[in-house]
Amino acid sequence: QVQLVESGGGLVQPGGSLRLACVGSGFTFNWHAIRWYRQVPGKERAFVARISSHGEEIDYGDSLEGRFIISRDNAKNTLYLQMNNLKPEDTAVYYCKADDYPTWGKGTQVTVSS
């Protein structure tokens, strides 16, 4: 059974940083690209970033490259999202998802507020 568990969210002031993690199980982690998405109430989930199975290809959503950095450690079955210079508009629930599987994790809440 495919499972994805996100962690690392919290309350941070504008300009601060957080690192999110997503641990995958139930599938061959290093065979699949994995994505981060985020969602605010009343809106659809928005693409944040994608990393290929071994990290050789990376893509970011609009206006996020330069502040967000996606990475992965296949030895630990873990995906990361380093978020820097956070802004109030980054407030959302952040989810990870492996390509080729429909499973979503429960997400982790990020709140950027003074």
Biopython code that builds the backbone (N, CA, C, O; Angstrom):
import numpy as np
from Bio.PDB.StructureBuilder import StructureBuilder

atoms = [
    (1, "GLN", "N", (0.846, -1.190, 0.000)),
    (1, "GLN", "CA", (0.000, 0.000, 0.000)),
    (1, "GLN", "C", (0.881, 1.239, 0.000)),
    (1, "GLN", "O", (1.732, 1.419, 0.871)),
    (2, "VAL", "N", (0.658, 2.085, -0.994)),
    (2, "VAL", "CA", (1.444, 3.303, -1.110)),
    (2, "VAL", "C", (1.050, 4.278, -0.002)),
    (2, "VAL", "O", (-0.131, 4.548, 0.213)),
    (3, "GLN", "N", (2.041, 4.793, 0.683)),
    (3, "GLN", "CA", (1.799, 5.810, 1.704)),
    (3, "GLN", "C", (2.806, 6.936, 1.553)),
    (3, "GLN", "O", (3.967, 6.714, 1.211)),
    (4, "LEU", "N", (2.339, 8.142, 1.814)),
    (4, "LEU", "CA", (3.181, 9.322, 1.808)),
    (4, "LEU", "C", (2.866, 10.119, 3.059)),
    (4, "LEU", "O", (1.703, 10.408, 3.339)),
    (5, "VAL", "N", (3.877, 10.469, 3.798)),
    (5, "VAL", "CA", (3.674, 11.183, 5.055)),
    (5, "VAL", "C", (4.516, 12.446, 5.048)),
    (5, "VAL", "O", (5.746, 12.394, 5.036)),
    (6, "GLU", "N", (3.832, 13.580, 5.057)),
    (6, "GLU", "CA", (4.495, 14.875, 5.059)),
    (6, "GLU", "C", (4.707, 15.365, 6.488)),
    (6, "GLU", "O", (3.932, 15.044, 7.388)),
    (7, "SER", "N", (5.751, 16.135, 6.680)),
    (7, "SER", "CA", (6.033, 16.722, 7.986)),
    (7, "SER", "C", (6.869, 17.971, 7.807)),
    (7, "SER", "O", (7.349, 18.265, 6.713)),
    (8, "GLY", "N", (7.037, 18.710, 8.908)),
    (8, "GLY", "CA", (7.913, 19.864, 8.881)),
    (8, "GLY", "C", (7.219, 21.205, 8.800)),
    (8, "GLY", "O", (7.872, 22.246, 8.870)),
    (9, "GLY", "N", (5.913, 21.196, 8.656)),
    (9, "GLY", "CA", (5.192, 22.460, 8.595)),
    (9, "GLY", "C", (5.146, 23.156, 9.945)),
    (9, "GLY", "O", (5.590, 22.610, 10.955)),
    (10, "GLY", "N", (4.607, 24.361, 9.948)),
    (10, "GLY", "CA", (4.498, 25.109, 11.181)),
    (10, "GLY", "C", (4.222, 26.567, 10.924)),
    (10, "GLY", "O", (3.911, 26.972, 9.804)),
    (11, "LEU", "N", (4.341, 27.353, 11.977)),
    (11, "LEU", "CA", (4.144, 28.798, 11.901)),
    (11, "LEU", "C", (5.516, 29.463, 11.807)),
    (11, "LEU", "O", (6.407, 29.193, 12.612)),
    (12, "VAL", "N", (5.667, 30.323, 10.828)),
    (12, "VAL", "CA", (6.939, 31.015, 10.637)),
    (12, "VAL", "C", (6.656, 32.460, 10.249)),
    (12, "VAL", "O", (5.642, 32.755, 9.615)),
    (13, "GLN", "N", (7.547, 33.347, 10.628)),
    (13, "GLN", "CA", (7.389, 34.756, 10.273)),
    (13, "GLN", "C", (7.791, 34.994, 8.826)),
    (13, "GLN", "O", (8.588, 34.238, 8.270)),
    (14, "PRO", "N", (7.252, 36.027, 8.219)),
    (14, "PRO", "CA", (7.685, 36.382, 6.860)),
    (14, "PRO", "C", (9.200, 36.547, 6.803)),
    (14, "PRO", "O", (9.810, 37.148, 7.688)),
    (15, "GLY", "N", (9.788, 36.004, 5.751)),
    (15, "GLY", "CA", (11.232, 36.022, 5.607)),
    (15, "GLY", "C", (11.920, 34.810, 6.195)),
    (15, "GLY", "O", (13.113, 34.602, 5.978)),
    (16, "GLY", "N", (11.180, 34.011, 6.934)),
    (16, "GLY", "CA", (11.757, 32.829, 7.552)),
    (16, "GLY", "C", (11.854, 31.654, 6.609)),
    (16, "GLY", "O", (11.521, 31.754, 5.428)),
    (17, "SER", "N", (12.318, 30.534, 7.148)),
    (17, "SER", "CA", (12.537, 29.320, 6.357)),
    (17, "SER", "C", (11.922, 28.115, 7.052)),
    (17, "SER", "O", (11.789, 28.079, 8.275)),
    (18, "LEU", "N", (11.557, 27.144, 6.252)),
    (18, "LEU", "CA", (11.121, 25.842, 6.742)),
    (18, "LEU", "C", (11.623, 24.782, 5.777)),
    (18, "LEU", "O", (11.824, 25.048, 4.592)),
    (19, "ARG", "N", (11.822, 23.582, 6.295)),
    (19, "ARG", "CA", (12.120, 22.441, 5.427)),
    (19, "ARG", "C", (11.075, 21.374, 5.663)),
    (19, "ARG", "O", (10.929, 20.851, 6.768)),
    (20, "LEU", "N", (10.360, 21.064, 4.612)),
    (20, "LEU", "CA", (9.360, 20.015, 4.654)),
    (20, "LEU", "C", (9.991, 18.689, 4.237)),
    (20, "LEU", "O", (10.957, 18.650, 3.475)),
    (21, "ALA", "N", (9.420, 17.612, 4.753)),
    (21, "ALA", "CA", (9.856, 16.279, 4.368)),
    (21, "ALA", "C", (8.649, 15.429, 4.009)),
    (21, "ALA", "O", (7.546, 15.648, 4.509)),
    (22, "CYS", "N", (8.870, 14.466, 3.145)),
    (22, "CYS", "CA", (7.823, 13.530, 2.727)),
    (22, "CYS", "C", (8.461, 12.151, 2.655)),
    (22, "CYS", "O", (9.357, 11.912, 1.845)),
    (23, "VAL", "N", (7.996, 11.255, 3.498)),
    (23, "VAL", "CA", (8.521, 9.890, 3.502)),
    (23, "VAL", "C", (7.554, 8.984, 2.750)),
    (23, "VAL", "O", (6.361, 8.944, 3.050)),
    (24, "GLY", "N", (8.081, 8.265, 1.781)),
    (24, "GLY", "CA", (7.266, 7.359, 0.987)),
    (24, "GLY", "C", (7.503, 5.907, 1.362)),
    (24, "GLY", "O", (8.616, 5.525, 1.725)),
    (25, "SER", "N", (6.449, 5.095, 1.274)),
    (25, "SER", "CA", (6.568, 3.661, 1.522)),
    (25, "SER", "C", (5.540, 2.918, 0.679)),
    (25, "SER", "O", (4.574, 3.505, 0.191)),
    (26, "GLY", "N", (5.763, 1.622, 0.517)),
    (26, "GLY", "CA", (4.822, 0.809, -0.238)),
    (26, "GLY", "C", (5.047, 0.819, -1.733)),
    (26, "GLY", "O", (4.253, 0.246, -2.479)),
    (27, "PHE", "N", (6.099, 1.450, -2.183)),
    (27, "PHE", "CA", (6.447, 1.463, -3.605)),
    (27, "PHE", "C", (7.957, 1.670, -3.705)),
    (27, "PHE", "O", (8.628, 1.999, -2.726)),
    (28, "THR", "N", (8.464, 1.467, -4.904)),
    (28, "THR", "CA", (9.902, 1.620, -5.112)),
    (28, "THR", "C", (10.204, 3.097, -5.300)),
    (28, "THR", "O", (10.084, 3.637, -6.399)),
    (29, "PHE", "N", (10.592, 3.730, -4.219)),
    (29, "PHE", "CA", (10.712, 5.190, -4.163)),
    (29, "PHE", "C", (11.611, 5.726, -5.267)),
    (29, "PHE", "O", (11.271, 6.719, -5.911)),
    (30, "ASN", "N", (12.735, 5.094, -5.493)),
    (30, "ASN", "CA", (13.701, 5.663, -6.443)),
    (30, "ASN", "C", (13.387, 5.345, -7.903)),
    (30, "ASN", "O", (14.210, 5.595, -8.783)),
    (31, "TRP", "N", (12.201, 4.796, -8.163)),
    (31, "TRP", "CA", (11.772, 4.586, -9.533)),
    (31, "TRP", "C", (10.859, 5.722, -10.028)),
    (31, "TRP", "O", (10.533, 5.776, -11.214)),
    (32, "HIS", "N", (10.454, 6.609, -9.146)),
    (32, "HIS", "CA", (9.398, 7.548, -9.491)),
    (32, "HIS", "C", (9.781, 8.999, -9.219)),
    (32, "HIS", "O", (10.408, 9.321, -8.209)),
    (33, "ALA", "N", (9.383, 9.866, -10.153)),
    (33, "ALA", "CA", (9.424, 11.289, -9.873)),
    (33, "ALA", "C", (8.384, 11.604, -8.800)),
    (33, "ALA", "O", (7.368, 10.917, -8.684)),
    (34, "ILE", "N", (8.645, 12.631, -8.033)),
    (34, "ILE", "CA", (7.733, 13.014, -6.952)),
    (34, "ILE", "C", (7.539, 14.524, -6.976)),
    (34, "ILE", "O", (8.452, 15.277, -7.314)),
    (35, "ARG", "N", (6.347, 14.947, -6.617)),
    (35, "ARG", "CA", (5.974, 16.355, -6.698)),
    (35, "ARG", "C", (5.508, 16.882, -5.348)),
    (35, "ARG", "O", (4.997, 16.139, -4.511)),
    (36, "TRP", "N", (5.695, 18.156, -5.165)),
    (36, "TRP", "CA", (5.060, 18.908, -4.083)),
    (36, "TRP", "C", (3.934, 19.747, -4.691)),
    (36, "TRP", "O", (4.068, 20.329, -5.768)),
    (37, "TYR", "N", (2.831, 19.784, -3.963)),
    (37, "TYR", "CA", (1.712, 20.652, -4.278)),
    (37, "TYR", "C", (1.348, 21.422, -3.017)),
    (37, "TYR", "O", (1.782, 21.076, -1.919)),
    (38, "ARG", "N", (0.549, 22.465, -3.185)),
    (38, "ARG", "CA", (0.011, 23.155, -2.025)),
    (38, "ARG", "C", (-1.423, 23.581, -2.313)),
    (38, "ARG", "O", (-1.829, 23.743, -3.464)),
    (39, "GLN", "N", (-2.169, 23.754, -1.237)),
    (39, "GLN", "CA", (-3.577, 24.082, -1.391)),
    (39, "GLN", "C", (-4.026, 25.010, -0.275)),
    (39, "GLN", "O", (-3.719, 24.802, 0.899)),
    (40, "VAL", "N", (-4.755, 26.031, -0.672)),
    (40, "VAL", "CA", (-5.403, 26.920, 0.290)),
    (40, "VAL", "C", (-6.903, 26.674, 0.210)),
    (40, "VAL", "O", (-7.404, 26.245, -0.829)),
    (41, "PRO", "N", (-7.618, 26.939, 1.287)),
    (41, "PRO", "CA", (-9.067, 26.674, 1.275)),
    (41, "PRO", "C", (-9.769, 27.383, 0.124)),
    (41, "PRO", "O", (-9.541, 28.564, -0.137)),
    (42, "GLY", "N", (-10.617, 26.640, -0.546)),
    (42, "GLY", "CA", (-11.404, 27.215, -1.623)),
    (42, "GLY", "C", (-10.716, 27.239, -2.972)),
    (42, "GLY", "O", (-11.294, 27.688, -3.962)),
    (43, "LYS", "N", (-9.472, 26.755, -3.015)),
    (43, "LYS", "CA", (-8.737, 26.744, -4.286)),
    (43, "LYS", "C", (-8.242, 25.340, -4.591)),
    (43, "LYS", "O", (-8.129, 24.499, -3.699)),
    (44, "GLU", "N", (-7.947, 25.099, -5.862)),
    (44, "GLU", "CA", (-7.401, 23.816, -6.260)),
    (44, "GLU", "C", (-5.944, 23.694, -5.806)),
    (44, "GLU", "O", (-5.259, 24.686, -5.559)),
    (45, "ARG", "N", (-5.506, 22.452, -5.709)),
    (45, "ARG", "CA", (-4.098, 22.223, -5.393)),
    (45, "ARG", "C", (-3.236, 22.784, -6.512)),
    (45, "ARG", "O", (-3.529, 22.620, -7.696)),
    (46, "ALA", "N", (-2.176, 23.443, -6.105)),
    (46, "ALA", "CA", (-1.283, 24.084, -7.074)),
    (46, "ALA", "C", (0.067, 23.394, -7.068)),
    (46, "ALA", "O", (0.585, 23.024, -6.014)),
    (47, "PHE", "N", (0.624, 23.227, -8.238)),
    (47, "PHE", "CA", (1.944, 22.609, -8.390)),
    (47, "PHE", "C", (3.021, 23.494, -7.786)),
    (47, "PHE", "O", (3.057, 24.702, -8.020)),
    (48, "VAL", "N", (3.892, 22.876, -7.009)),
    (48, "VAL", "CA", (4.998, 23.602, -6.396)),
    (48, "VAL", "C", (6.320, 23.224, -7.040)),
    (48, "VAL", "O", (7.067, 24.091, -7.492)),
    (49, "ALA", "N", (6.610, 21.926, -7.083)),
    (49, "ALA", "CA", (7.900, 21.488, -7.625)),
    (49, "ALA", "C", (7.841, 19.998, -7.926)),
    (49, "ALA", "O", (7.028, 19.258, -7.372)),
    (50, "ARG", "N", (8.720, 19.588, -8.815)),
    (50, "ARG", "CA", (8.833, 18.176, -9.195)),
    (50, "ARG", "C", (10.302, 17.816, -9.324)),
    (50, "ARG", "O", (11.107, 18.612, -9.808)),
    (51, "ILE", "N", (10.642, 16.619, -8.891)),
    (51, "ILE", "CA", (12.004, 16.119, -9.035)),
    (51, "ILE", "C", (11.932, 14.719, -9.625)),
    (51, "ILE", "O", (11.113, 13.902, -9.204)),
    (52, "SER", "N", (12.789, 14.446, -10.597)),
    (52, "SER", "CA", (12.805, 13.135, -11.241)),
    (52, "SER", "C", (13.362, 12.084, -10.290)),
    (52, "SER", "O", (13.810, 12.402, -9.188)),
    (53, "SER", "N", (13.329, 10.837, -10.728)),
    (53, "SER", "CA", (13.598, 9.717, -9.833)),
    (53, "SER", "C", (14.965, 9.779, -9.158)),
    (53, "SER", "O", (15.122, 9.351, -8.015)),
    (54, "HIS", "N", (15.952, 10.316, -9.874)),
    (54, "HIS", "CA", (17.289, 10.417, -9.284)),
    (54, "HIS", "C", (17.775, 11.857, -9.194)),
    (54, "HIS", "O", (18.962, 12.121, -9.004)),
    (55, "GLY", "N", (16.830, 12.778, -9.336)),
    (55, "GLY", "CA", (17.163, 14.183, -9.118)),
    (55, "GLY", "C", (17.781, 14.892, -10.291)),
    (55, "GLY", "O", (18.228, 16.032, -10.159)),
    (56, "GLU", "N", (17.817, 14.245, -11.440)),
    (56, "GLU", "CA", (18.489, 14.872, -12.576)),
    (56, "GLU", "C", (17.648, 15.937, -13.260)),
    (56, "GLU", "O", (18.180, 16.770, -13.993)),
    (57, "GLU", "N", (16.359, 15.920, -13.033)),
    (57, "GLU", "CA", (15.464, 16.927, -13.613)),
    (57, "GLU", "C", (14.614, 17.533, -12.511)),
    (57, "GLU", "O", (14.025, 16.814, -11.704)),
    (58, "ILE", "N", (14.553, 18.846, -12.480)),
    (58, "ILE", "CA", (13.783, 19.569, -11.463)),
    (58, "ILE", "C", (12.983, 20.668, -12.137)),
    (58, "ILE", "O", (13.479, 21.361, -13.025)),
    (59, "ASP", "N", (11.758, 20.815, -11.710)),
    (59, "ASP", "CA", (10.894, 21.884, -12.200)),
    (59, "ASP", "C", (10.192, 22.531, -11.019)),
    (59, "ASP", "O", (9.919, 21.891, -10.004)),
    (60, "TYR", "N", (9.909, 23.817, -11.179)),
    (60, "TYR", "CA", (9.226, 24.576, -10.132)),
    (60, "TYR", "C", (7.989, 25.260, -10.693)),
    (60, "TYR", "O", (7.903, 25.562, -11.884)),
    (61, "GLY", "N", (7.030, 25.496, -9.794)),
    (61, "GLY", "CA", (5.872, 26.276, -10.167)),
    (61, "GLY", "C", (6.252, 27.738, -10.369)),
    (61, "GLY", "O", (7.362, 28.167, -10.054)),
    (62, "ASP", "N", (5.299, 28.480, -10.900)),
    (62, "ASP", "CA", (5.551, 29.880, -11.225)),
    (62, "ASP", "C", (6.061, 30.661, -10.020)),
    (62, "ASP", "O", (5.475, 30.605, -8.939)),
    (63, "SER", "N", (7.145, 31.382, -10.214)),
    (63, "SER", "CA", (7.676, 32.339, -9.236)),
    (63, "SER", "C", (8.236, 31.698, -7.973)),
    (63, "SER", "O", (8.503, 32.393, -6.993)),
    (64, "LEU", "N", (8.418, 30.375, -7.985)),
    (64, "LEU", "CA", (8.931, 29.732, -6.770)),
    (64, "LEU", "C", (10.418, 29.416, -6.857)),
    (64, "LEU", "O", (11.107, 29.350, -5.839)),
    (65, "GLU", "N", (10.905, 29.225, -8.070)),
    (65, "GLU", "CA", (12.333, 28.925, -8.204)),
    (65, "GLU", "C", (13.149, 30.088, -7.678)),
    (65, "GLU", "O", (12.883, 31.254, -7.971)),
    (66, "GLY", "N", (14.145, 29.735, -6.895)),
    (66, "GLY", "CA", (14.964, 30.751, -6.260)),
    (66, "GLY", "C", (14.661, 30.886, -4.777)),
    (66, "GLY", "O", (15.542, 31.230, -3.988)),
    (67, "ARG", "N", (13.419, 30.616, -4.395)),
    (67, "ARG", "CA", (13.082, 30.600, -2.969)),
    (67, "ARG", "C", (12.891, 29.183, -2.448)),
    (67, "ARG", "O", (13.205, 28.895, -1.293)),
    (68, "PHE", "N", (12.380, 28.302, -3.294)),
    (68, "PHE", "CA", (12.132, 26.912, -2.903)),
    (68, "PHE", "C", (13.149, 25.997, -3.572)),
    (68, "PHE", "O", (13.537, 26.209, -4.721)),
    (69, "ILE", "N", (13.568, 24.981, -2.837)),
    (69, "ILE", "CA", (14.508, 24.005, -3.374)),
    (69, "ILE", "C", (13.984, 22.601, -3.064)),
    (69, "ILE", "O", (13.812, 22.234, -1.902)),
    (70, "ILE", "N", (13.738, 21.836, -4.106)),
    (70, "ILE", "CA", (13.298, 20.452, -3.937)),
    (70, "ILE", "C", (14.510, 19.536, -4.028)),
    (70, "ILE", "O", (15.412, 19.758, -4.836)),
    (71, "SER", "N", (14.520, 18.499, -3.185)),
    (71, "SER", "CA", (15.597, 17.516, -3.223)),
    (71, "SER", "C", (15.052, 16.190, -2.715)),
    (71, "SER", "O", (13.929, 16.114, -2.217)),
    (72, "ARG", "N", (15.849, 15.168, -2.845)),
    (72, "ARG", "CA", (15.422, 13.855, -2.363)),
    (72, "ARG", "C", (16.624, 13.050, -1.905)),
    (72, "ARG", "O", (17.745, 13.249, -2.371)),
    (73, "ASP", "N", (16.361, 12.131, -0.975)),
    (73, "ASP", "CA", (17.367, 11.187, -0.503)),
    (73, "ASP", "C", (16.759, 9.798, -0.694)),
    (73, "ASP", "O", (15.986, 9.331, 0.143)),
    (74, "ASN", "N", (17.108, 9.154, -1.779)),
    (74, "ASN", "CA", (16.500, 7.862, -2.090)),
    (74, "ASN", "C", (16.887, 6.780, -1.083)),
    (74, "ASN", "O", (16.149, 5.812, -0.900)),
    (75, "ALA", "N", (18.020, 6.936, -0.439)),
    (75, "ALA", "CA", (18.419, 5.955, 0.585)),
    (75, "ALA", "C", (17.485, 5.998, 1.786)),
    (75, "ALA", "O", (17.347, 5.015, 2.515)),
    (76, "LYS", "N", (16.841, 7.154, 1.986)),
    (76, "LYS", "CA", (15.921, 7.322, 3.113)),
    (76, "LYS", "C", (14.459, 7.369, 2.664)),
    (76, "LYS", "O", (13.566, 7.603, 3.478)),
    (77, "ASN", "N", (14.217, 7.148, 1.373)),
    (77, "ASN", "CA", (12.852, 7.236, 0.834)),
    (77, "ASN", "C", (12.194, 8.565, 1.210)),
    (77, "ASN", "O", (11.017, 8.603, 1.570)),
    (78, "THR", "N", (12.947, 9.630, 1.126)),
    (78, "THR", "CA", (12.465, 10.922, 1.605)),
    (78, "THR", "C", (12.653, 12.011, 0.564)),
    (78, "THR", "O", (13.697, 12.113, -0.081)),
    (79, "LEU", "N", (11.628, 12.810, 0.419)),
    (79, "LEU", "CA", (11.609, 13.993, -0.430)),
    (79, "LEU", "C", (11.639, 15.210, 0.479)),
    (79, "LEU", "O", (11.071, 15.190, 1.570)),
    (80, "TYR", "N", (12.296, 16.262, 0.032)),
    (80, "TYR", "CA", (12.392, 17.480, 0.834)),
    (80, "TYR", "C", (11.931, 18.692, 0.031)),
    (80, "TYR", "O", (11.937, 18.693, -1.200)),
    (81, "LEU", "N", (11.533, 19.720, 0.770)),
    (81, "LEU", "CA", (11.284, 21.022, 0.165)),
    (81, "LEU", "C", (11.829, 22.074, 1.122)),
    (81, "LEU", "O", (11.258, 22.319, 2.185)),
    (82, "GLN", "N", (12.928, 22.685, 0.736)),
    (82, "GLN", "CA", (13.494, 23.789, 1.504)),
    (82, "GLN", "C", (12.833, 25.070, 1.027)),
    (82, "GLN", "O", (12.904, 25.410, -0.154)),
    (83, "MET", "N", (12.197, 25.771, 1.937)),
    (83, "MET", "CA", (11.465, 26.992, 1.593)),
    (83, "MET", "C", (12.120, 28.161, 2.322)),
    (83, "MET", "O", (12.187, 28.186, 3.551)),
    (84, "ASN", "N", (12.593, 29.114, 1.555)),
    (84, "ASN", "CA", (13.287, 30.279, 2.108)),
    (84, "ASN", "C", (12.533, 31.556, 1.793)),
    (84, "ASN", "O", (11.700, 31.598, 0.887)),
    (85, "ASN", "N", (12.839, 32.598, 2.556)),
    (85, "ASN", "CA", (12.207, 33.901, 2.342)),
    (85, "ASN", "C", (10.685, 33.746, 2.193)),
    (85, "ASN", "O", (10.085, 34.231, 1.235)),
    (86, "LEU", "N", (10.098, 33.072, 3.147)),
    (86, "LEU", "CA", (8.671, 32.769, 3.051)),
    (86, "LEU", "C", (7.822, 34.028, 3.122)),
    (86, "LEU", "O", (8.156, 34.996, 3.804)),
    (87, "LYS", "N", (6.710, 33.981, 2.394)),
    (87, "LYS", "CA", (5.781, 35.097, 2.315)),
    (87, "LYS", "C", (4.400, 34.651, 2.802)),
    (87, "LYS", "O", (4.090, 33.460, 2.770)),
    (88, "PRO", "N", (3.580, 35.584, 3.246)),
    (88, "PRO", "CA", (2.235, 35.190, 3.692)),
    (88, "PRO", "C", (1.455, 34.399, 2.633)),
    (88, "PRO", "O", (0.648, 33.535, 2.978)),
    (89, "GLU", "N", (1.687, 34.682, 1.381)),
    (89, "GLU", "CA", (0.971, 33.961, 0.324)),
    (89, "GLU", "C", (1.458, 32.530, 0.149)),
    (89, "GLU", "O", (0.871, 31.773, -0.625)),
    (90, "ASP", "N", (2.511, 32.145, 0.846)),
    (90, "ASP", "CA", (2.950, 30.740, 0.842)),
    (90, "ASP", "C", (2.147, 29.908, 1.838)),
    (90, "ASP", "O", (2.288, 28.686, 1.877)),
    (91, "THR", "N", (1.329, 30.541, 2.622)),
    (91, "THR", "CA", (0.500, 29.820, 3.577)),
    (91, "THR", "C", (-0.426, 28.851, 2.855)),
    (91, "THR", "O", (-1.193, 29.243, 1.976)),
    (92, "ALA", "N", (-0.344, 27.591, 3.237)),
    (92, "ALA", "CA", (-1.116, 26.543, 2.572)),
    (92, "ALA", "C", (-0.847, 25.216, 3.264)),
    (92, "ALA", "O", (0.024, 25.111, 4.128)),
    (93, "VAL", "N", (-1.607, 24.212, 2.869)),
    (93, "VAL", "CA", (-1.274, 22.838, 3.219)),
    (93, "VAL", "C", (-0.433, 22.284, 2.076)),
    (93, "VAL", "O", (-0.805, 22.390, 0.907)),
    (94, "TYR", "N", (0.686, 21.702, 2.423)),
    (94, "TYR", "CA", (1.620, 21.188, 1.423)),
    (94, "TYR", "C", (1.525, 19.667, 1.380)),
    (94, "TYR", "O", (1.533, 18.992, 2.410)),
    (95, "TYR", "N", (1.435, 19.149, 0.154)),
    (95, "TYR", "CA", (1.289, 17.721, -0.077)),
    (95, "TYR", "C", (2.381, 17.226, -1.011)),
    (95, "TYR", "O", (2.898, 17.982, -1.833)),
    (96, "CYS", "N", (2.727, 15.955, -0.878)),
    (96, "CYS", "CA", (3.598, 15.319, -1.853)),
    (96, "CYS", "C", (2.833, 14.212, -2.571)),
    (96, "CYS", "O", (1.868, 13.659, -2.044)),
    (97, "LYS", "N", (3.280, 13.905, -3.768)),
    (97, "LYS", "CA", (2.633, 12.866, -4.559)),
    (97, "LYS", "C", (3.650, 12.266, -5.518)),
    (97, "LYS", "O", (4.388, 12.986, -6.191)),
    (98, "ALA", "N", (3.678, 10.955, -5.571)),
    (98, "ALA", "CA", (4.553, 10.264, -6.507)),
    (98, "ALA", "C", (3.859, 10.149, -7.856)),
    (98, "ALA", "O", (2.674, 9.825, -7.933)),
    (99, "ASP", "N", (4.616, 10.421, -8.922)),
    (99, "ASP", "CA", (4.072, 10.191, -10.248)),
    (99, "ASP", "C", (3.669, 8.725, -10.377)),
    (99, "ASP", "O", (4.309, 7.851, -9.794)),
    (100, "ASP", "N", (2.633, 8.462, -11.120)),
    (100, "ASP", "CA", (2.146, 7.114, -11.427)),
    (100, "ASP", "C", (1.279, 6.517, -10.328)),
    (100, "ASP", "O", (0.757, 5.415, -10.493)),
    (101, "TYR", "N", (1.114, 7.220, -9.210)),
    (101, "TYR", "CA", (0.215, 6.728, -8.160)),
    (101, "TYR", "C", (-0.787, 7.826, -7.805)),
    (101, "TYR", "O", (-0.431, 9.004, -7.788)),
    (102, "PRO", "N", (-2.031, 7.452, -7.523)),
    (102, "PRO", "CA", (-3.040, 8.456, -7.189)),
    (102, "PRO", "C", (-3.033, 8.878, -5.718)),
    (102, "PRO", "O", (-3.796, 9.759, -5.322)),
    (103, "THR", "N", (-2.179, 8.255, -4.914)),
    (103, "THR", "CA", (-2.218, 8.458, -3.464)),
    (103, "THR", "C", (-1.693, 9.828, -3.064)),
    (103, "THR", "O", (-0.672, 10.295, -3.568)),
    (104, "TRP", "N", (-2.407, 10.455, -2.156)),
    (104, "TRP", "CA", (-1.963, 11.708, -1.533)),
    (104, "TRP", "C", (-1.720, 11.464, -0.052)),
    (104, "TRP", "O", (-2.384, 10.632, 0.567)),
    (105, "GLY", "N", (-0.774, 12.189, 0.506)),
    (105, "GLY", "CA", (-0.613, 12.185, 1.948)),
    (105, "GLY", "C", (-1.638, 13.099, 2.590)),
    (105, "GLY", "O", (-2.487, 13.667, 1.902)),
    (106, "LYS", "N", (-1.563, 13.245, 3.913)),
    (106, "LYS", "CA", (-2.505, 14.111, 4.632)),
    (106, "LYS", "C", (-2.071, 15.565, 4.599)),
    (106, "LYS", "O", (-2.853, 16.458, 4.926)),
    (107, "GLY", "N", (-0.841, 15.805, 4.210)),
    (107, "GLY", "CA", (-0.361, 17.172, 4.100)),
    (107, "GLY", "C", (0.212, 17.712, 5.394)),
    (107, "GLY", "O", (0.027, 17.140, 6.468)),
    (108, "THR", "N", (0.910, 18.822, 5.265)),
    (108, "THR", "CA", (1.459, 19.514, 6.427)),
    (108, "THR", "C", (1.174, 21.004, 6.267)),
    (108, "THR", "O", (1.401, 21.580, 5.203)),
    (109, "GLN", "N", (0.673, 21.621, 7.337)),
    (109, "GLN", "CA", (0.257, 23.013, 7.264)),
    (109, "GLN", "C", (1.445, 23.943, 7.437)),
    (109, "GLN", "O", (2.237, 23.805, 8.370)),
    (110, "VAL", "N", (1.552, 24.887, 6.524)),
    (110, "VAL", "CA", (2.546, 25.953, 6.620)),
    (110, "VAL", "C", (1.798, 27.270, 6.752)),
    (110, "VAL", "O", (0.958, 27.606, 5.917)),
    (111, "THR", "N", (2.107, 28.004, 7.797)),
    (111, "THR", "CA", (1.484, 29.304, 8.013)),
    (111, "THR", "C", (2.578, 30.354, 8.152)),
    (111, "THR", "O", (3.457, 30.253, 9.009)),
    (112, "VAL", "N", (2.503, 31.361, 7.292)),
    (112, "VAL", "CA", (3.490, 32.438, 7.305)),
    (112, "VAL", "C", (2.773, 33.703, 7.777)),
    (112, "VAL", "O", (1.938, 34.270, 7.072)),
    (113, "SER", "N", (3.124, 34.122, 8.983)),
    (113, "SER", "CA", (2.425, 35.257, 9.577)),
    (113, "SER", "C", (3.283, 35.881, 10.656)),
    (113, "SER", "O", (4.058, 35.199, 11.327)),
    (114, "SER", "N", (3.136, 37.192, 10.817)),
    (114, "SER", "CA", (3.840, 37.888, 11.888)),
    (114, "SER", "C", (2.950, 37.985, 13.117)),
    (114, "SER", "O", (3.363, 38.540, 14.136)),
]
sb = StructureBuilder()
sb.init_structure("model")
sb.init_model(0)
sb.init_chain("A")
sb.init_seg("    ")
for serial, (resi, resn, name, xyz) in enumerate(atoms, 1):
    if name == "N":
        sb.init_residue(resn, " ", resi, " ")
    sb.init_atom(name, np.array(xyz, "f"), 0.0, 1.0, " ", f" {name:<3s}", serial, name[0])
structure = sb.get_structure()
